[in-house]
Amino acid sequence: MQANTHAAVGVTIGLAVSFGQPSDMMLLAVTSAFVGSIICDIDVGETGKRSTPLILSAVSSLAVIFFSIFGYVFDTNTMMLWKKESGYLRSIIGITLFIGLCIYGSRKPHRSFMHSLLGMLLLGGGVYLIFPTASFYFLMGYVSHLILDIFNYRPVKLFYPIEKGYSLKRCYSKSRVNSIIFCAACALIACIIILKFVVGSNGI
């Protein structure tokens, strides 16, 4: 699937699983699931535009930076939770691990390490070191990416370093199916946001 579709599905999942929680927790869920849903594709250099990995890395970084600044400025509950669960030293270790794995994965063939269960668990471990609560949402976004890509014709090496790939061969990444999923995800995002405001305004 295309990056915009993965991102839309990731945001939808983040909103859905955190619905009913305070706004700052929903922001944490959306940011984490969003990053998890797109970070896999930093390995597309050989099959897509060379600029794509840089764009995905930049967008992911900006999302995390925005969330961090928001939490710091407004001293949100999520920031206090991060201080309780992790802290600076542990986060630095997690960030170093995460970046190192992304650099390694970006140099591997598309849909290999970054699209494997091994890659998912290692990157999820990095996020867990940074912020345990965020790792759950990150992994949900990551899983959504793998599931969507399995429907494509190009095989996904789920059990990398084993070379065998898996594909349901139902559609191409640039297809009508991709567009339908993207539009459906965007519609769900709008519905969830509207429902959030309605529920909030009614004090439920």
Backbone hydrogen bonds in HBPLUS format (Angstrom, degrees):
<---DONOR---> <-ACCEPTOR-->    atom                        ^
c    i                          cat <-CA-CA->   ^        H-A-AA   ^      H-
h    n   atom  resd res      DA  || num        DHA   H-A  angle D-A-AA Bond
n    s   type  num  typ     dist DA aas  dist angle  dist       angle   num
A0005-THR N   A0002-GLN O   3.08 MM   3  5.39 125.3  2.39 103.4 117.1     1
A0006-HIS N   A0002-GLN O   3.08 MM   4  6.46 162.5  2.11 156.9 161.8     2
A0007-ALA N   A0003-ALA O   2.90 MM   4  6.09 162.1  1.93 152.1 157.3     3
A0008-ALA N   A0004-ASN O   2.96 MM   4  6.08 158.4  2.01 140.4 146.2     4
A0009-VAL N   A0005-THR O   2.97 MM   4  6.16 162.6  2.00 153.1 157.4     5
A0010-GLY N   A0006-HIS O   2.90 MM   4  6.08 156.5  1.96 147.3 154.5     6
A0011-VAL N   A0007-ALA O   2.93 MM   4  6.18 160.5  1.96 153.4 157.7     7
A0012-THR N   A0008-ALA O   2.98 MM   4  6.15 157.3  2.04 143.5 150.2     8
A0013-ILE N   A0009-VAL O   2.95 MM   4  6.20 159.4  1.99 150.9 155.6     9
A0014-GLY N   A0010-GLY O   2.96 MM   4  6.21 162.0  2.00 149.0 154.1    10
A0015-LEU N   A0011-VAL O   2.93 MM   4  6.16 160.8  1.96 154.1 158.4    11
A0016-ALA N   A0012-THR O   2.89 MM   4  6.03 160.3  1.93 149.0 155.2    12
A0017-VAL N   A0013-ILE O   2.96 MM   4  6.04 175.4  1.96 159.7 160.1    13
A0019-PHE N   A0016-ALA O   3.40 MM   3  5.27 164.8  2.42 100.0 104.2    14
A0021-GLN N   A0018-SER O   3.02 MM   3  5.65 159.1  2.06 141.5 143.7    15
A0025-MET N   A0022-PRO O   3.05 MM   3  5.42 127.1  2.34 107.1 120.5    16
A0026-MET N   A0022-PRO O   3.04 MM   4  6.40 151.1  2.13 151.0 160.2    17
A0027-LEU N   A0023-SER O   2.91 MM   4  6.16 149.4  2.01 145.0 153.4    18
A0028-LEU N   A0024-ASP O   3.06 MM   4  6.29 149.5  2.16 135.8 143.5    19
A0029-ALA N   A0025-MET O   2.94 MM   4  6.20 160.1  1.98 146.5 151.6    20
A0030-VAL N   A0026-MET O   2.86 MM   4  6.05 164.9  1.88 152.3 156.2    21
A0031-THR N   A0027-LEU O   2.92 MM   4  5.97 166.6  1.94 147.9 152.2    22
A0032-SER N   A0028-LEU O   2.97 MM   4  6.04 166.7  1.99 149.9 153.9    23
A0033-ALA N   A0029-ALA O   2.92 MM   4  5.98 168.0  1.93 150.6 154.6    24
A0034-PHE N   A0030-VAL O   2.85 MM   4  5.80 153.0  1.92 144.4 152.6    25
A0035-VAL N   A0031-THR O   3.05 MM   4  6.24 165.4  2.07 149.0 152.0    26
A0036-GLY N   A0032-SER O   2.96 MM   4  6.16 164.3  1.99 148.8 153.8    27
A0037-SER N   A0033-ALA O   2.90 MM   4  5.99 140.7  2.06 140.9 151.0    28
A0038-ILE N   A0035-VAL O   3.27 MM   3  5.53 147.3  2.38 104.2 112.8    29
A0039-ILE N   A0035-VAL O   2.96 MM   4  5.77 154.3  2.02 160.2 165.1    30
A0041-ASP N   A0038-ILE O   3.14 MM   3  5.95 149.2  2.24 122.1 127.8    31
A0042-ILE N   A0039-ILE O   3.24 MM   3  5.89 153.5  2.31 126.2 124.0    32
A0044-VAL N   A0041-ASP O   3.32 MM   3  5.56 151.9  2.41 116.6 114.2    33
A0047-THR N   A0044-VAL O   2.97 MM   3  5.36 138.8  2.14 112.4 124.4    34
A0048-GLY N   A0044-VAL O   2.73 MM   4  5.41 148.5  1.83 176.7 171.0    35
A0052-THR N   A0049-LYS O   3.11 MM   3  5.42 153.4  2.19 107.4 115.2    36
A0055-ILE N   A0051-SER O   2.93 MM   4  6.18 157.2  1.99 157.1 164.6    37
A0056-LEU N   A0052-THR O   2.89 MM   4  6.09 168.9  1.90 163.7 165.6    38
A0057-SER N   A0053-PRO O   2.96 MM   4  6.05 157.9  2.01 143.8 150.2    39
A0058-ALA N   A0054-LEU O   2.88 MM   4  6.00 156.7  1.93 144.7 151.4    40
A0059-VAL N   A0055-ILE O   2.86 MM   4  6.05 165.0  1.88 154.4 158.3    41
A0060-SER N   A0056-LEU O   2.97 MM   4  6.04 162.6  2.00 145.3 150.5    42
A0061-SER N   A0057-SER O   2.93 MM   4  6.04 158.9  1.98 144.7 151.0    43
A0062-LEU N   A0058-ALA O   2.87 MM   4  6.06 160.6  1.91 150.7 156.0    44
A0063-ALA N   A0059-VAL O   2.99 MM   4  6.18 154.1  2.06 146.1 152.9    45
A0064-VAL N   A0060-SER O   3.10 MM   4  6.38 159.4  2.14 148.7 153.5    46
A0065-ILE N   A0061-SER O   2.84 MM   4  6.04 161.7  1.87 152.7 158.5    47
A0066-PHE N   A0062-LEU O   2.84 MM   4  5.94 162.7  1.87 148.2 152.9    48
A0067-PHE N   A0063-ALA O   3.06 MM   4  6.26 163.1  2.09 144.3 148.9    49
A0068-SER N   A0064-VAL O   2.90 MM   4  6.10 158.6  1.94 149.5 155.7    50
A0069-ILE N   A0065-ILE O   2.87 MM   4  6.08 165.7  1.89 156.7 159.9    51
A0070-PHE N   A0066-PHE O   2.90 MM   4  6.01 163.7  1.93 151.5 156.6    52
A0071-GLY N   A0067-PHE O   2.93 MM   4  6.10 159.8  1.97 146.9 152.4    53
A0072-TYR N   A0068-SER O   2.90 MM   4  6.08 154.0  1.96 146.3 153.8    54
A0073-VAL N   A0069-ILE O   2.85 MM   4  5.94 172.7  1.85 157.8 159.7    55
A0074-PHE N   A0070-PHE O   3.09 MM   4  6.06 166.7  2.11 147.1 151.3    56
A0075-ASP N   A0071-GLY O   2.81 MM   4  5.30 109.9  2.31 128.1 141.7    57
A0076-THR N   A0071-GLY O   3.21 MM   5  5.08 145.1  2.33 127.3 137.5    58
A0079-MET N   A0076-THR O   3.17 MM   3  5.31 126.5  2.47  97.2 110.0    59
A0080-MET N   A0076-THR O   3.24 MM   4  6.66 157.0  2.29 147.4 153.1    60
A0081-LEU N   A0077-ASN O   2.83 MM   4  6.06 148.7  1.93 144.3 154.0    61
A0082-TRP N   A0078-THR O   2.86 MM   4  6.06 149.7  1.95 141.3 149.1    62
A0083-LYS N   A0079-MET O   3.06 MM   4  6.35 158.9  2.11 147.0 151.8    63
A0084-LYS N   A0080-MET O   3.07 MM   4  6.29 145.3  2.19 139.1 148.5    64
A0085-GLU N   A0081-LEU O   2.83 MM   4  6.03 157.8  1.88 152.7 158.6    65
A0086-SER N   A0082-TRP O   2.77 MM   4  5.55 160.5  1.81 151.7 156.7    66
A0091-SER N   A0087-GLY O   3.13 MM   4  6.07 148.9  2.23 138.9 148.2    67
A0092-ILE N   A0088-TYR O   2.88 MM   4  6.09 153.7  1.95 153.0 159.8    68
A0093-ILE N   A0089-LEU O   3.11 MM   4  6.44 158.7  2.16 151.6 156.6    69
A0094-GLY N   A0090-ARG O   2.99 MM   4  6.25 158.8  2.04 146.0 152.1    70
A0095-ILE N   A0091-SER O   2.78 MM   4  5.98 160.4  1.81 154.5 159.4    71
A0096-THR N   A0092-ILE O   2.95 MM   4  6.09 161.1  1.99 146.7 151.9    72
A0097-LEU N   A0093-ILE O   2.98 MM   4  6.21 159.8  2.02 148.6 154.1    73
A0098-PHE N   A0094-GLY O   2.87 MM   4  6.03 161.7  1.90 149.0 154.5    74
A0099-ILE N   A0095-ILE O   2.90 MM   4  6.05 171.1  1.90 155.2 157.1    75
A0100-GLY N   A0096-THR O   2.97 MM   4  6.02 160.5  2.01 144.8 151.0    76
A0101-LEU N   A0097-LEU O   2.95 MM   4  6.14 158.4  2.00 150.4 155.7    77
A0102-CYS N   A0098-PHE O   2.98 MM   4  6.22 151.9  2.06 146.4 154.5    78
A0103-ILE N   A0099-ILE O   2.91 MM   4  6.18 157.4  1.96 153.1 158.8    79
A0104-TYR N   A0100-GLY O   2.99 MM   4  6.21 161.4  2.03 146.2 151.6    80
A0105-GLY N   A0101-LEU O   2.78 MM   4  5.94 163.6  1.81 147.9 153.0    81
A0106-SER N   A0102-CYS O   2.85 MM   4  5.94 149.5  1.94 145.3 152.9    82
A0107-ARG N   A0104-TYR O   3.20 MM   3  5.56 148.5  2.30 105.9 114.9    83
A0108-LYS N   A0105-GLY O   3.08 MM   3  5.20 163.3  2.11 108.0 112.8    84
A0157-LYS N   A0111-ARG O   3.02 MM  46  6.06 169.3  2.04 154.0 156.4    85
A0115-HIS N   A0112-SER O   3.08 MM   3  5.32 143.1  2.22 106.2 117.2    86
A0116-SER N   A0113-PHE O   3.15 MM   3  5.19 153.6  2.22 117.3 114.4    87
A0120-MET N   A0116-SER O   2.98 MM   4  6.19 158.8  2.02 145.2 151.4    88
A0117-LEU N   A0158-LEU O   2.81 MM  41  5.61 167.4  1.83 151.9 148.4    89
A0121-LEU N   A0117-LEU O   2.95 MM   4  6.11 161.4  1.99 147.7 151.8    90
A0122-LEU N   A0118-LEU O   2.98 MM   4  6.18 162.9  2.01 153.9 158.6    91
A0123-LEU N   A0119-GLY O   2.93 MM   4  6.00 169.4  1.94 152.5 155.9    92
A0124-GLY N   A0120-MET O   2.81 MM   4  5.81 151.8  1.89 141.1 150.5    93
A0125-GLY N   A0121-LEU O   2.84 MM   4  5.97 139.5  2.00 135.4 146.3    94
A0126-GLY N   A0122-LEU O   3.04 MM   4  6.41 145.4  2.17 141.6 150.5    95
A0127-VAL N   A0123-LEU O   3.00 MM   4  6.38 157.6  2.05 150.4 155.7    96
A0128-TYR N   A0124-GLY O   2.85 MM   4  6.06 148.0  1.95 141.2 151.0    97
A0129-LEU N   A0125-GLY O   3.05 MM   4  6.33 148.3  2.15 143.7 150.7    98
A0130-ILE N   A0126-GLY O   3.18 MM   4  6.50 147.9  2.29 140.4 149.1    99
A0130-ILE N   A0127-VAL O   3.05 MM   3  4.96 116.1  2.47  91.9 107.9   100
A0131-PHE N   A0127-VAL O   2.75 MM   4  5.97 172.5  1.75 164.2 165.0   101
A0134-ALA N   A0131-PHE O   2.92 MM   3  5.42 123.1  2.25 115.1 129.4   102
A0135-SER N   A0131-PHE O   3.30 MM   4  6.62 138.3  2.49 149.6 161.0   103
A0135-SER N   A0132-PRO O   3.14 MM   3  5.31 134.2  2.36 100.3 112.5   104
A0138-PHE N   A0134-ALA O   2.94 MM   4  6.15 160.3  1.98 155.6 162.2   105
A0139-LEU N   A0135-SER O   2.94 MM   4  6.02 161.7  1.97 146.9 150.7   106
A0140-MET N   A0136-PHE O   3.14 MM   4  6.39 146.5  2.26 140.7 149.8   107
A0141-GLY N   A0137-TYR O   3.08 MM   4  6.38 156.6  2.13 150.0 155.1   108
A0142-TYR N   A0138-PHE O   2.94 MM   4  6.21 154.4  2.00 147.0 155.0   109
A0143-VAL N   A0139-LEU O   2.84 MM   4  5.99 163.1  1.87 149.3 153.2   110
A0144-SER N   A0140-MET O   3.08 MM   4  6.26 154.1  2.15 141.5 148.3   111
A0145-HIS N   A0141-GLY O   3.19 MM   4  6.50 147.1  2.30 142.4 150.3   112
A0145-HIS N   A0142-TYR O   3.11 MM   3  5.22 121.6  2.47  97.1 111.3   113
A0146-LEU N   A0142-TYR O   3.15 MM   4  6.56 160.6  2.19 153.0 157.3   114
A0147-ILE N   A0143-VAL O   2.95 MM   4  6.18 164.1  1.97 156.7 160.9   115
A0148-LEU N   A0144-SER O   3.05 MM   4  6.17 165.9  2.07 146.8 150.5   116
A0149-ASP N   A0145-HIS O   3.00 MM   4  6.18 162.1  2.03 152.2 157.3   117
A0150-ILE N   A0146-LEU O   3.07 MM   4  6.22 139.1  2.24 143.8 153.6   118
A0151-PHE N   A0148-LEU O   3.19 MM   3  5.64 147.0  2.30 107.2 116.0   119
A0152-ASN N   A0149-ASP O   3.04 MM   3  5.35 155.1  2.10 107.8 115.5   120
A0168-LEU N   A0150-ILE O   2.67 MM  18  5.89 169.9  1.68 166.5 166.6   121
A0170-ARG N   A0151-PHE O   2.78 MM  19  5.26 155.9  1.83 145.5 153.9   122
A0171-CYS N   A0151-PHE O   3.13 MM  20  6.27 140.2  2.30 148.9 150.9   123
A0156-VAL N   A0166-TYR O   2.88 MM  10  5.07 161.1  1.92 127.6 132.1   124
A0158-LEU N   A0156-VAL O   2.96 MM   2  5.63 130.7  2.20 106.6  91.9   125
A0166-TYR N   A0156-VAL O   2.82 MM  10  5.07 151.7  1.90 122.5 129.3   126
A0160-TYR N   A0157-LYS O   3.19 MM   3  5.37 152.0  2.27 119.9 115.9   127
A0162-ILE N   A0159-PHE O   2.99 MM   3  5.54 154.2  2.05 128.5 123.5   128
A0179-SER N   A0175-SER O   3.25 MM   4  6.66 156.0  2.31 144.6 150.5   129
A0180-ILE N   A0176-ARG O   2.86 MM   4  6.14 155.7  1.91 152.8 159.7   130
A0181-ILE N   A0177-VAL O   2.95 MM   4  6.18 165.1  1.97 155.1 158.4   131
A0182-PHE N   A0178-ASN O   2.98 MM   4  6.17 159.6  2.02 147.8 153.8   132
A0183-CYS N   A0179-SER O   2.94 MM   4  6.14 167.0  1.96 150.8 153.9   133
A0184-ALA N   A0180-ILE O   2.89 MM   4  6.04 159.4  1.93 149.7 156.0   134
A0185-ALA N   A0181-ILE O   2.90 MM   4  6.05 157.0  1.96 147.9 154.1   135
A0186-CYS N   A0182-PHE O   2.96 MM   4  6.22 160.1  2.00 151.4 156.8   136
A0187-ALA N   A0183-CYS O   2.95 MM   4  6.15 154.9  2.01 146.0 152.9   137
A0188-LEU N   A0184-ALA O   2.97 MM   4  6.22 154.1  2.04 145.3 152.2   138
A0189-ILE N   A0185-ALA O   2.89 MM   4  6.16 153.5  1.96 148.7 156.3   139
A0190-ALA N   A0186-CYS O   3.04 MM   4  6.31 162.0  2.07 149.0 152.7   140
A0191-CYS N   A0187-ALA O   2.98 MM   4  6.23 158.9  2.02 146.9 153.0   141
A0192-ILE N   A0188-LEU O   2.87 MM   4  6.05 163.0  1.90 153.9 157.9   142
A0193-ILE N   A0189-ILE O   3.00 MM   4  6.17 163.7  2.03 152.2 156.6   143
A0194-ILE N   A0190-ALA O   2.97 MM   4  6.12 165.6  1.99 150.8 155.0   144
A0195-LEU N   A0191-CYS O   2.86 MM   4  6.00 162.7  1.89 148.0 153.5   145
A0196-LYS N   A0192-ILE O   2.83 MM   4  5.99 147.1  1.94 142.9 152.3   146
A0197-PHE N   A0193-ILE O   3.09 MM   4  6.42 155.5  2.15 149.2 154.1   147
A0198-VAL N   A0194-ILE O   2.93 MM   4  6.22 157.0  1.98 150.9 158.1   148
A0199-VAL N   A0195-LEU O   2.83 MM   4  5.94 170.1  1.84 153.1 155.8   149
A0200-GLY N   A0196-LYS O   2.88 MM   4  5.95 157.1  1.94 142.3 149.7   150
A0201-SER N   A0197-PHE O   2.83 MM   4  5.91 156.6  1.88 145.3 151.3   151
A0202-ASN N   A0198-VAL O   3.10 MM   4  6.27 137.6  2.29 140.4 151.0   152
A0204-ILE N   A0199-VAL O   3.12 MM   5  5.48 158.6  2.17 161.8 158.6   153
A0203-GLY N   A0200-GLY O   3.09 MM   3  5.09 153.7  2.16  99.4 107.5   154
